[in-house]
Amino acid sequence: MTQTNSKPKLFQYAVCPFCCKVKATLRYKGIDYETIEVHPLNKKEISFSKDYRKVPILVDQDGTQINDSTPIMRYLDQHYNGRQVFEQSGEAQQEEDQWIDWSDKVLVRALPPLIYRSIPEALEAFDYITQEGKFSWIQQRLVKYSGALVMKMVAKKTAKEQGITDAENHLKKCLSDWESALGERKFLGKDKPNGADLAIYGVLNSVENLSAFKWVKSNPKLKQWYEDLAQQLH
């Protein structure tokens, strides 16, 4: 895909946690960008991407295509001016890498068993998803009901794979682990967010308007961390 003299384009699902990681990074670095909402069933918007059929995909101003959330975050930090995101060396970098990996493999996977654990809850979530995605009326119904059914099955499989028997307590445990990692620091990057802060913020931001977010709001330390980071993105 070739493009010049334009903004970077982010091909996304509006409430995808991996896409929200990228959007947090774009906003933190002050990069003006355009979002392209991808239809989750036919994915026609990313038909140009033959080998990678997922989101997020970033297509930069010169046509460079970068796939997957963390590689996109690193690309943006390397190729755009503005505030530095990632740690450069030593124990801070190792800690950052550890928690980015945790956000992708543990925190993200803690959400579906809670959000989609029943058909009514899945339909409620997809009401929000389809509104954010700006689908037509017919598309909204198709995505809502087919998506809710698929995600209910995905949630059940995810819970079984991770041995999750109580989705609420599992998420609370994840949030407690992140709270412990922060300790007395404002951010994991101390006085400013680093890549792990932005990644975990993005994951949690994806459910900010769903009932699962109440566990963030009920934790004073995490609520303050989340609000402090949100201020950095304005």
Secondary structure, DSSP 8 states (H G I E B T S, - for coil): ----SS--EEEE-TT-HHHHHHHHHHHHTT---EEEE--TTT-GGGTT-SS--SS-EEE-TTS-EEESHHHHHHHHHHHS-SS--S--SHHHHHHHHHHHHHIIIIIHHHSHHHHTSSHHHHHHHHHHHHHHHT--HHHHHHHHHHHHHHHHHHHHHHHHHHT-S-HHHHHHHHHHHHHHHHTT-SBTTBTS--HHHHHHHHHHHTTTTSGGGHHHHT-HHHHHHHHHHHHHT-
